[in-house]
Amino acid sequence: VQLVESGGGSVEAGGPLKLSCVASGYSTSSPTYMAWFRQAPGKEREAVATVYLYGGKTYYAESVKGRFTISHENAQHISYLQMDSLKSEDTAVYYCAAGGRWCGSLWHRQSEYDYWGQGTQVTVSS
């Protein structure tokens, strides 16, 4: 399974940015949930949001609640992360991830994801 992110770039604080992730290459079992993680310089990778593709259930990190929205197009296994009211502390490399069996409340654990994208840089200037 391959995950390809797009949509990263530079934006001023307070502005929006939308990331996309396309999953492809799966044969017998397709991902059931997709997520976004991020890693800022000098910090550990952290979970941002996840969405269950077959029910729409979503989870968000407290730091992005009310500002970020995760969505998906189930038929194409595409995940989106709409980021509004961006802050300088949102600057990071954003990674798309996907898993086979829905992990529910464990969504924030990197070990629950089977597939990862290469990442896309998001830079927010203040």
N, C-alpha and C positions, 0 to 999 in steps of 0.2 A: 504494500500500500504506500502510495506517495501522497504527501501533503505539500501543497505549494501555496505560500502566502503571497499576497500583494496588497498594495495600498499604503504602505509606509511612506514616511517623508518627514518634512519639517513644517511646523505650524506654530503660530504665535499662541501664547497662553490665552485661554478662553475660546479658542477656535475648535472646530470639529475635524475629525478624520475618520475614515471608514476602512477597515481592513477586511480582506476576503481570504478564504482558504478553500481550496478545492481538493477533495480526496479522490484518488483514482488508483487503478491497478489492483483492486481486490477481486478475488475470484469467487470463492465459496462463501465467505463470511464478510459482510460489510460492517463498517463501524456503526455503533448504535448511539454514541455520544461524541461530541466534539467540543473542544475547549480552547481557551487562549491562556497562555502563561506569558510572563515577561521577566526579563532580567536586566536590571540596571547595572551600570559599572560598579564593580566592587561589592555587589550584593548577590544574594542567592536568588535563583529562579523562584518566582511565586505565581500562584494561580490567580487568574483574573476573573474568568467566567466560564461556565460550561452549559451546554444545552443537550438534553436528551432528544434525539432525533425522532423518536416514535411517540412522543407524548408532549413535547415542548417544555418539559420541566427545566427550569434554569436555576443556577446558583451564581452568586456574585461575591467577590471579595468586598469587605466593608469599605475599603478605600475607593471603590469605583461605583458603589451603589448610587443610583439616581443620576449618574453621569454616563455610564456605559450601558449599551444594550447589545446582547448577543441574540442572533437569530440564525435561521438556517433555511435551506431549500432541500427538503428531504430527498426528492427524486434524484437530484444531482449530487447529493452529499457535499453541499457547499455551506460553509459557516461564515457569518459576518460578525464583525465587532464594530458597532457604531460608537465612536468615542466623542462625547461632547464636553464642553467646559473643561478642556484639557488644561492641566497644570504642569509646571516644570518637573515636578516629581513623577509625572507619567512617562518621562523620557526613559526609554529602555528598548531592548530588542524584544519584539513580540513573537512568540512561537505558537503555532497551531499544533494541537494534539488531538488524537482520536483513540477511542477504545472500543473493544468488542462487546463486553458485557457491562451493562449499566452499573456504575459504582455508587450511585446515590450520594449519601453524605460524605463519602470519601473522595469526592471530586477534586479536592485540593491537593491530593497526593500525586506526585509525578509517577509513582510506581503503578498507578491505576491506568496509565495510558500506554498503549502498545505502539503507537506511531507518532512521529514528530516531524514537523517541517524544519526548514533551515533557518527560519526567522526573518523578520523584516524590521528595520530600524525605524523608530518613532522618536523624533526630537521636538521637544516643546520649548520654545524660547520665551523668556519672560520680559 
